[in-house]
Amino acid sequence: MEQIKVKAKKWGNSIGIVLPVKVVNREDIKEGTEMVVTIQTKNVMTVRDLLDFARKHPLPKSKKTTQKIMDEMDFELYGIRR
């Protein structure tokens, strides 16, 4: 299965999508070929979207160690001081 990005366009009284010719040729799609289309709008964020966002917006470096942060969380959440 392959993901391709397409735009919906007005087609008479309907809305249609156009498949890239390389996909049509590779999959041997002809007029009348039945296929299943999964609809995913911009409102859905994929793991790839999250990774791209994380690369573009890195978190600032912390001067605290991971253990120090975990200890602070334990104290705030559970009142446990280590």
Rosetta silent file (secondary structure, phi, psi, omega in degrees, C-alpha in Angstrom):
SEQUENCE: MEQIKVKAKKWGNSIGIVLPVKVVNREDIKEGTEMVVTIQTKNVMTVRDLLDFARKHPLPKSKKTTQKIMDEMDFELYGIRR
SCORE:     score description
SCORE:     0.000 S_00000001
   1 L     0.000  140.316 -178.210    0.000    0.000    0.000 S_00000001
   2 L  -125.182  144.857  174.175    1.262    3.452   -0.876 S_00000001
   3 L  -101.012  131.705  173.833    0.242    6.861    0.364 S_00000001
   4 L  -130.880  149.542  179.748   -0.096    9.655   -2.161 S_00000001
   5 L   -99.789  125.276  179.103   -1.297   13.190   -1.597 S_00000001
   6 L  -130.539  160.511  175.845   -4.070   14.368   -3.927 S_00000001
   7 L  -112.008  138.331  174.817   -6.392   17.380   -4.033 S_00000001
   8 L   -75.628  138.457 -179.433  -10.130   17.113   -4.493 S_00000001
   9 E  -131.931  150.360  177.263  -11.380   19.071   -7.511 S_00000001
  10 E   -64.525  133.917 -178.780  -14.811   20.044   -8.779 S_00000001
  11 E  -142.149   91.310 -173.070  -15.990   17.634  -11.480 S_00000001
  12 L    67.163 -127.028  176.542  -19.465   18.518  -12.748 S_00000001
  13 L   -92.508    5.942 -176.547  -21.763   18.334   -9.732 S_00000001
  14 E  -116.349 -179.222  173.197  -19.320   16.057   -7.904 S_00000001
  15 E  -119.441  135.643 -179.469  -15.857   16.193   -6.435 S_00000001
  16 E  -131.374  166.247  174.874  -13.126   13.985   -7.898 S_00000001
  17 L  -122.590  152.648  178.728   -9.474   13.181   -7.378 S_00000001
  18 L  -113.116  128.183  178.336   -6.780   12.646  -10.009 S_00000001
  19 L   -89.544  140.056  176.982   -4.246    9.858   -9.544 S_00000001
  20 L   -60.760  142.564 -175.628   -0.653   10.428  -10.673 S_00000001
  21 H   -59.593  -33.503 -179.362    0.124    8.652  -13.957 S_00000001
  22 H   -65.920  -34.004  177.156    3.027    6.696  -12.403 S_00000001
  23 H   -71.540  -43.081  178.780    0.609    5.145   -9.886 S_00000001
  24 H   -58.823  -46.448 -179.548   -1.951    4.426  -12.611 S_00000001
  25 H   -67.028  -46.320 -177.373    0.689    2.713  -14.761 S_00000001
  26 H   -63.073  -40.823 -177.618    2.334    0.799  -11.937 S_00000001
  27 L   -90.005    0.204 -179.855   -0.976   -0.495  -10.553 S_00000001
  28 L    53.128   49.204 -179.396   -2.401   -1.046  -14.063 S_00000001
  29 L   -83.398  127.206  178.729   -5.506    0.999  -13.215 S_00000001
  30 L  -120.261  166.433  175.439   -8.011    1.183  -16.042 S_00000001
  31 L   -57.131  130.813 -179.461  -11.419    2.841  -16.325 S_00000001
  32 L    94.019   -7.906  177.555  -13.807    0.812  -14.198 S_00000001
  33 L   -64.688  128.356  177.428  -11.106   -0.557  -11.876 S_00000001
  34 L   -87.970  141.304  177.766  -12.516   -0.819   -8.370 S_00000001
  35 L  -149.162  162.760  176.542  -10.357    0.316   -5.479 S_00000001
  36 L  -103.375  130.469  179.369  -10.675    1.257   -1.841 S_00000001
  37 L  -113.787  127.041  175.419   -9.833    4.842   -0.924 S_00000001
  38 L   -96.523  126.130 -178.139   -9.013    5.796    2.659 S_00000001
  39 L   -94.136  125.225  177.538   -9.939    9.385    3.461 S_00000001
  40 L  -136.763  110.677 -177.767   -7.581   11.246    5.776 S_00000001
  41 L   -86.698  178.144 -179.462   -8.067   14.987    6.126 S_00000001
  42 L   -64.107  -17.898 -176.898   -5.642   17.565    7.487 S_00000001
  43 L   -73.708   -6.395 -178.856   -7.201   17.179   10.947 S_00000001
  44 L  -103.016  132.693  178.680   -5.380   13.881   11.441 S_00000001
  45 L  -108.649  124.632  179.307   -1.768   13.891   12.585 S_00000001
  46 L   -91.173  169.898  176.696    0.349   10.877   11.691 S_00000001
  47 H   -60.372  -39.040  178.174    3.500    9.684   13.435 S_00000001
  48 H   -61.202  -41.507  177.275    5.461   11.085   10.490 S_00000001
  49 H   -60.345  -43.277  179.762    3.796   14.478   11.056 S_00000001
  50 H   -63.801  -42.879  179.265    4.782   14.351   14.736 S_00000001
  51 H   -65.298  -41.285  176.944    8.386   13.435   13.908 S_00000001
  52 H   -61.653  -42.641  178.883    8.609   16.223   11.310 S_00000001
  53 H   -62.423  -43.892 -178.715    7.228   18.692   13.864 S_00000001
  54 H   -63.349  -36.971  178.439    9.720   17.508   16.510 S_00000001
  55 H   -67.275  -37.170 -177.854   12.631   17.967   14.071 S_00000001
  56 H   -79.334  -22.594 -176.516   11.504   21.481   13.209 S_00000001
  57 L  -130.836   68.830 -177.785   10.819   22.469   16.834 S_00000001
  58 L   -65.592  148.003  177.390   13.426   20.839   19.078 S_00000001
  59 L   -73.935  148.246  177.499   13.000   21.145   22.827 S_00000001
  60 L   -66.015  149.975  178.812   15.512   23.312   24.670 S_00000001
  61 L   -70.264  138.812  178.231   18.312   21.424   26.406 S_00000001
  62 L   -99.540  144.110  176.912   17.812   20.913   30.129 S_00000001
  63 L   -86.858   -9.193  179.306   20.631   21.284   32.624 S_00000001
  64 L   -87.609  148.884  175.292   18.899   18.768   34.908 S_00000001
  65 L   -77.254  160.922  176.947   19.532   15.063   34.635 S_00000001
  66 H   -58.761  -41.000 -179.289   16.685   12.735   33.767 S_00000001
  67 H   -62.516  -40.990  179.185   16.873   11.275   37.277 S_00000001
  68 H   -62.229  -43.977  178.888   16.547   14.742   38.835 S_00000001
  69 H   -63.154  -43.018  178.936   13.466   15.482   36.719 S_00000001
  70 H   -63.230  -41.124  178.289   11.928   12.102   37.654 S_00000001
  71 H   -62.356  -41.696  177.940   12.603   12.753   41.344 S_00000001
  72 H   -63.970  -39.157  177.992   10.893   16.161   41.097 S_00000001
  73 H   -65.675  -43.428  177.376    7.889   14.578   39.393 S_00000001
  74 H   -57.497  -42.407 -179.384    7.655   11.894   42.103 S_00000001
  75 H   -66.807  -45.237 -179.505    7.667   14.602   44.761 S_00000001
  76 H   -65.236  -41.337 -175.140    5.047   16.755   42.994 S_00000001
  77 H   -82.530  -40.211 -169.952    2.737   13.871   42.176 S_00000001
  78 H  -122.215   -3.341 -179.379    3.159   11.559   45.155 S_00000001
  79 L    72.953   17.219 -178.787    4.974   13.541   47.852 S_00000001
  80 L   -94.257  123.413  176.891    7.905   11.116   47.649 S_00000001
  81 L  -106.603  129.355  179.643   11.325   12.688   48.139 S_00000001
  82 L  -112.841    0.000    0.000   14.328   10.663   47.027 S_00000001
